[in-house]
Amino acid sequence: MYNKQMEDYLFNNKMYSFEGARGVQHLEKIATEVCGYTPDYSGVMINFFADNPGAIEAVVEWIGNQALKGGDWKDNLEAMVGPEEEDEVGDLAPPEETASETWIEP
């Protein structure tokens, strides 16, 4: 899951779990010590995410995947955008065709 150097760093810093507030503190410590972010301006984590949109995308993707499993997150997402539609065989329905996709050149 992690490369050898990161495994060693986590072990040496006794970062065995990333649950709860302690997990957030561990992530902030990694962002500070490994990535070099400081609490200047908006704070370590704001600065980290502002500089790393891929990290934001990874978190958003994770949230979406967790919402698929059910619970409050799924309910909240469905309340905002509606439930996922499925066709007869249970696959996601294809997106609606747009006028430009169906336009036939005369």
CNS distance restraints for C-alpha pairs under 8 A (distance, minus, plus):
assign (resid   2 and name CA) (resid   6 and name CA) 5.94 0.50 0.50
assign (resid   2 and name CA) (resid   7 and name CA) 5.91 0.50 0.50
assign (resid   3 and name CA) (resid   7 and name CA) 6.19 0.50 0.50
assign (resid   4 and name CA) (resid   8 and name CA) 6.15 0.50 0.50
assign (resid   5 and name CA) (resid   9 and name CA) 6.18 0.50 0.50
assign (resid   6 and name CA) (resid  10 and name CA) 6.08 0.50 0.50
assign (resid   7 and name CA) (resid  11 and name CA) 6.09 0.50 0.50
assign (resid   8 and name CA) (resid  12 and name CA) 5.93 0.50 0.50
assign (resid   9 and name CA) (resid  13 and name CA) 6.13 0.50 0.50
assign (resid  10 and name CA) (resid  14 and name CA) 6.03 0.50 0.50
assign (resid  10 and name CA) (resid  15 and name CA) 4.90 0.50 0.50
assign (resid  10 and name CA) (resid  16 and name CA) 7.04 0.50 0.50
assign (resid  11 and name CA) (resid  15 and name CA) 6.05 0.50 0.50
assign (resid  11 and name CA) (resid  16 and name CA) 6.99 0.50 0.50
assign (resid  15 and name CA) (resid  26 and name CA) 6.72 0.50 0.50
assign (resid  17 and name CA) (resid  22 and name CA) 8.00 0.50 0.50
assign (resid  17 and name CA) (resid  23 and name CA) 6.48 0.50 0.50
assign (resid  18 and name CA) (resid  22 and name CA) 6.57 0.50 0.50
assign (resid  18 and name CA) (resid  23 and name CA) 3.57 0.50 0.50
assign (resid  18 and name CA) (resid  24 and name CA) 7.01 0.50 0.50
assign (resid  18 and name CA) (resid  26 and name CA) 7.00 0.50 0.50
assign (resid  18 and name CA) (resid  27 and name CA) 7.97 0.50 0.50
assign (resid  19 and name CA) (resid  23 and name CA) 4.76 0.50 0.50
assign (resid  19 and name CA) (resid  24 and name CA) 7.71 0.50 0.50
assign (resid  20 and name CA) (resid  24 and name CA) 6.79 0.50 0.50
assign (resid  21 and name CA) (resid  25 and name CA) 6.27 0.50 0.50
assign (resid  22 and name CA) (resid  26 and name CA) 6.16 0.50 0.50
assign (resid  23 and name CA) (resid  27 and name CA) 6.24 0.50 0.50
assign (resid  24 and name CA) (resid  28 and name CA) 6.17 0.50 0.50
assign (resid  25 and name CA) (resid  29 and name CA) 6.12 0.50 0.50
assign (resid  26 and name CA) (resid  30 and name CA) 6.22 0.50 0.50
assign (resid  27 and name CA) (resid  31 and name CA) 6.14 0.50 0.50
assign (resid  28 and name CA) (resid  32 and name CA) 6.12 0.50 0.50
assign (resid  28 and name CA) (resid  44 and name CA) 6.51 0.50 0.50
assign (resid  28 and name CA) (resid  45 and name CA) 6.30 0.50 0.50
assign (resid  29 and name CA) (resid  33 and name CA) 5.89 0.50 0.50
assign (resid  29 and name CA) (resid  34 and name CA) 7.92 0.50 0.50
assign (resid  30 and name CA) (resid  34 and name CA) 5.23 0.50 0.50
assign (resid  30 and name CA) (resid  35 and name CA) 6.74 0.50 0.50
assign (resid  31 and name CA) (resid  35 and name CA) 4.83 0.50 0.50
assign (resid  31 and name CA) (resid  36 and name CA) 6.36 0.50 0.50
assign (resid  31 and name CA) (resid  37 and name CA) 5.80 0.50 0.50
assign (resid  31 and name CA) (resid  44 and name CA) 6.97 0.50 0.50
assign (resid  31 and name CA) (resid  45 and name CA) 7.31 0.50 0.50
assign (resid  31 and name CA) (resid  48 and name CA) 6.78 0.50 0.50
assign (resid  32 and name CA) (resid  36 and name CA) 4.78 0.50 0.50
assign (resid  32 and name CA) (resid  37 and name CA) 4.57 0.50 0.50
assign (resid  32 and name CA) (resid  38 and name CA) 5.99 0.50 0.50
assign (resid  32 and name CA) (resid  44 and name CA) 6.81 0.50 0.50
assign (resid  33 and name CA) (resid  37 and name CA) 7.49 0.50 0.50
assign (resid  37 and name CA) (resid  44 and name CA) 5.64 0.50 0.50
assign (resid  37 and name CA) (resid  47 and name CA) 6.92 0.50 0.50
assign (resid  37 and name CA) (resid  48 and name CA) 6.58 0.50 0.50
assign (resid  38 and name CA) (resid  43 and name CA) 6.87 0.50 0.50
assign (resid  38 and name CA) (resid  44 and name CA) 5.27 0.50 0.50
assign (resid  38 and name CA) (resid  47 and name CA) 7.86 0.50 0.50
assign (resid  39 and name CA) (resid  43 and name CA) 3.97 0.50 0.50
assign (resid  39 and name CA) (resid  44 and name CA) 4.54 0.50 0.50
assign (resid  39 and name CA) (resid  47 and name CA) 7.83 0.50 0.50
assign (resid  40 and name CA) (resid  44 and name CA) 7.30 0.50 0.50
assign (resid  41 and name CA) (resid  47 and name CA) 7.93 0.50 0.50
assign (resid  42 and name CA) (resid  46 and name CA) 5.83 0.50 0.50
assign (resid  42 and name CA) (resid  47 and name CA) 6.46 0.50 0.50
assign (resid  43 and name CA) (resid  47 and name CA) 6.09 0.50 0.50
assign (resid  44 and name CA) (resid  48 and name CA) 6.05 0.50 0.50
assign (resid  45 and name CA) (resid  49 and name CA) 6.09 0.50 0.50
assign (resid  46 and name CA) (resid  50 and name CA) 5.92 0.50 0.50
assign (resid  47 and name CA) (resid  51 and name CA) 6.24 0.50 0.50
assign (resid  48 and name CA) (resid  52 and name CA) 6.16 0.50 0.50
assign (resid  49 and name CA) (resid  53 and name CA) 6.22 0.50 0.50
assign (resid  49 and name CA) (resid  55 and name CA) 6.45 0.50 0.50
assign (resid  49 and name CA) (resid  56 and name CA) 6.22 0.50 0.50
assign (resid  52 and name CA) (resid  56 and name CA) 6.97 0.50 0.50
assign (resid  53 and name CA) (resid  57 and name CA) 6.21 0.50 0.50
assign (resid  54 and name CA) (resid  58 and name CA) 6.11 0.50 0.50
assign (resid  55 and name CA) (resid  59 and name CA) 6.31 0.50 0.50
assign (resid  56 and name CA) (resid  60 and name CA) 6.15 0.50 0.50
assign (resid  57 and name CA) (resid  61 and name CA) 6.01 0.50 0.50
assign (resid  58 and name CA) (resid  62 and name CA) 6.13 0.50 0.50
assign (resid  59 and name CA) (resid  63 and name CA) 6.18 0.50 0.50
assign (resid  60 and name CA) (resid  64 and name CA) 6.22 0.50 0.50
assign (resid  61 and name CA) (resid  65 and name CA) 6.21 0.50 0.50
assign (resid  62 and name CA) (resid  66 and name CA) 6.15 0.50 0.50
assign (resid  63 and name CA) (resid  67 and name CA) 6.12 0.50 0.50
assign (resid  64 and name CA) (resid  68 and name CA) 6.47 0.50 0.50
assign (resid  65 and name CA) (resid  69 and name CA) 7.05 0.50 0.50
assign (resid  66 and name CA) (resid  70 and name CA) 7.43 0.50 0.50
assign (resid  66 and name CA) (resid  73 and name CA) 7.54 0.50 0.50
assign (resid  66 and name CA) (resid  74 and name CA) 7.97 0.50 0.50
assign (resid  67 and name CA) (resid  71 and name CA) 7.09 0.50 0.50
assign (resid  67 and name CA) (resid  72 and name CA) 7.81 0.50 0.50
assign (resid  67 and name CA) (resid  73 and name CA) 4.92 0.50 0.50
assign (resid  67 and name CA) (resid  74 and name CA) 4.32 0.50 0.50
assign (resid  67 and name CA) (resid  77 and name CA) 7.49 0.50 0.50
assign (resid  68 and name CA) (resid  74 and name CA) 6.09 0.50 0.50
assign (resid  69 and name CA) (resid  74 and name CA) 7.31 0.50 0.50
assign (resid  70 and name CA) (resid  74 and name CA) 5.05 0.50 0.50
assign (resid  70 and name CA) (resid  75 and name CA) 7.30 0.50 0.50
assign (resid  71 and name CA) (resid  75 and name CA) 6.32 0.50 0.50
assign (resid  72 and name CA) (resid  76 and name CA) 5.94 0.50 0.50
assign (resid  73 and name CA) (resid  77 and name CA) 6.09 0.50 0.50
assign (resid  74 and name CA) (resid  78 and name CA) 6.03 0.50 0.50
assign (resid  75 and name CA) (resid  79 and name CA) 6.05 0.50 0.50
assign (resid  76 and name CA) (resid  80 and name CA) 6.47 0.50 0.50
assign (resid  77 and name CA) (resid  81 and name CA) 6.19 0.50 0.50
assign (resid  77 and name CA) (resid  82 and name CA) 7.36 0.50 0.50
assign (resid  78 and name CA) (resid  82 and name CA) 4.29 0.50 0.50
assign (resid  78 and name CA) (resid  83 and name CA) 4.92 0.50 0.50
assign (resid  78 and name CA) (resid  84 and name CA) 7.88 0.50 0.50
assign (resid  79 and name CA) (resid  83 and name CA) 7.91 0.50 0.50
assign (resid  84 and name CA) (resid  92 and name CA) 7.34 0.50 0.50
assign (resid  85 and name CA) (resid  92 and name CA) 6.05 0.50 0.50
assign (resid  85 and name CA) (resid  93 and name CA) 5.96 0.50 0.50
assign (resid  86 and name CA) (resid  90 and name CA) 5.30 0.50 0.50
assign (resid  86 and name CA) (resid  91 and name CA) 5.43 0.50 0.50
assign (resid  86 and name CA) (resid  92 and name CA) 4.55 0.50 0.50
assign (resid  86 and name CA) (resid  93 and name CA) 5.10 0.50 0.50
assign (resid  87 and name CA) (resid  91 and name CA) 5.75 0.50 0.50
assign (resid  87 and name CA) (resid  92 and name CA) 6.21 0.50 0.50
assign (resid  87 and name CA) (resid  93 and name CA) 5.19 0.50 0.50
assign (resid  97 and name CA) (resid 101 and name CA) 6.11 0.50 0.50
assign (resid  97 and name CA) (resid 102 and name CA) 6.97 0.50 0.50
assign (resid  98 and name CA) (resid 102 and name CA) 6.68 0.50 0.50
assign (resid  99 and name CA) (resid 103 and name CA) 6.04 0.50 0.50
